[in-house]
Amino acid sequence: MHQFWFKSEMFRVTLGEDEESNPFCYGRELAQWLQAQFAGRGYSPENAFPEDWGWCVMLSRTGGMLWLGCSNVRSSLYEQVTPEQKPTFVPEPASLVWTSFVGTDRPGWSLRFGQRRAAIEQLSSAAESANGVLESVLRSESRIVLVPQP
């Protein structure tokens, strides 16, 4: 699987958004946009929800979990914003580097060995397919510019 990094002014940050995840950790609009993009490509994604690392879009819970991770690169924000500025800080979208990736959580150990092995193989195949969709979605949007890993 690949992790993609990109710049885009499409995804706004709302004041306090990072209170649902972690300081300077954004991605709600990105997750909601990807949710809609995957829904339009045959998936039935659940609503985006916050995680401590960003925002998650669950694509499937069949035979393990298949999901999209959405966030921004945070390191430079920590250095630029003082504690006094933080309560009212909202970064400009152009200043952020976004990242997205496909993640999986394997099925539980409660399955018999043969069932678990088949479920893992199916989940791996589904993750490869979702990764291809993610790459296609990102590359086909003219307002997204892929960048090297920061």
Beta strands, then each sheet from edge to edge (+ up, - down):
strand 1: 3-7
strand 2: 49-51
strand 3: 54-60
strand 4: 65-72
strand 5: 98-105
strand 6: 145-147
sheet 1: 2+ 3- 4+ 5- 1+ 6-
end
